[in-house]
Amino acid sequence: MCKRSFESPGVVLEGGSVPPSLPFLSSSDALFEKIKLVGYGVDTLVLNVRYADEHYQPVQRELDETLQQELDYLQGEAKAAETSVISDWAFLNVPLFVEPHGAGRQWRWLLTCRLLSLTISRGTFNNVIAQVRFSSEYLWSQAWAGDALVKMHEFLIGIFGEHIHLQVSSVDLCADMVGHDFSLANYEQDFVTRARKQSVVYGPDMVNLDGRIPSYLRFSSSGSPISCRIYNKTLEIEQKSQKTWMYDIWKRGDVPGPYGGVWDGVTPVWRHEFHLTRSFLHNLTGPIEGAYDLLNQFQSLWKYAVGTSSSGDDEHVDGWLRYVMPTEDSHRERWPTHPAWVVLQSAFSETIDLGLGAVVRQRIREKNIERGLAAIMGYCSTQAAWLGGEHAAPGADISLTLQWLYDHGQEYLEEKGRDFLAEVRRKQQLYGSEGIEQEGGL
């Protein structure tokens, strides 16, 4: 990350102006010394579950009739008991309970446990047969988001069968910070966000007060394609969620880089949480649809949300939301980024891994290779059927189709001005698979 220059006279910091006894740059350096990240990660993940064909492409199909009957029976038991009833399904040895009611709209059945909530439909409204919400407790307990995803995928296969497609419905990325009190910020002028089309909006849409002190700022509504909440997480835990297990995470000191810190158990922790919906993810230049496509995009999504800073003669600062320090410049979008926000921008620059990430990534790689092979075999047999002739004659095997693919594939790439190896390298970067050694089997 490029370092920023904050040499600008008359800048106002939290609660007032820079003390005249300190040069501006020294004051910024002092802020960098005390402002630290104590955690960042995926706090919420919601996936749509759809049936898939043999190539793992989504298809519309009504929910399996036997499964419908089982769910109806359990829901009937719950209605009779006027409370949720235990089912035979369990996730990581935690049993799921079937509620006596659904979840509105097309969601006819609702299954819950402390690690997830699962809503299920008949599949007649659209091609989504279920929606699963990962609990924050589950996500934060895993070494890596991919670990959480693989385990959930295996669980869902146990209910709906192997041929399912997981689509991202929404994801919440967050970073937790100490050393800067956002309740002292001038929240009406010190935030610049592009929340409505291309216009610049100043200030939050909603402010909650604890006493007379701001404890919660919201930028854009939760139903918008992208929105943000900045709030006192320690206060929220104490007064509402009771998620005291976050304390242990903050005290571990796992955040890498110069801005990583450790919570002292007393200082307020402020959370910055961005909610990204499917409409936002779908409309990106490189759309994110499949759940596994999300895993290598956290850093890019975070940069889009909070921006990056680069210094030079023509300084450019981007980002959907930015916390700034006022100057005499009449264009607020040109105001310099606050040091606290620069620290925030460093989140997701590295993966916080507790040691299991390599194993999980290998499992994901194996699964992707398995699915890729299934897709290739399916496409080859389809191509052979369309080619006909010797490709479909008695005694024909896959080598004829592969030879046809090699000959015509080369011609196709030349016509498109593309190089196969260059495409491979690009996709290695996209999927983070550089340096993988060739293996003999699946």
Secondary structure, DSSP 8 states (H G I E B T S, - for coil): --------TT-EETTEE--TTS-HHHHHHHHHHH-EEEEEEEEEEEEEEEEB-TTS-B------HHHHHHHHHHHHHHHHHTS-EEEEEEETTEEEEE-SS--BTTB-EEEEETTEEEEE--S-SSSEEEEEEE-HHHHHHSSSHHHHHHHHHHHHHHHH-S-EEEEEEEEEEEEEEES--GGGS-TTTSEEEEEETTEEEES-SEEEEETTEEEEEEES-TTSSEEEEEEEHHHHIIIII--THHHHHHHH----STTB----SSS--EEEEEEEEHHHHHTSSS---BHHHHTT-HHHHHHHHH--EE-SSS-EE--SEEEB---S-S-GGGS-B-HHHHHHHTTTSS----S-HHHHHHHHHHHHHHHHHHHHHHHHHHHHHHH-GGGGSTT--HHHHHHHHHHHHHHHHHHHT--HHHHHHHHHHHHT-TT----S--
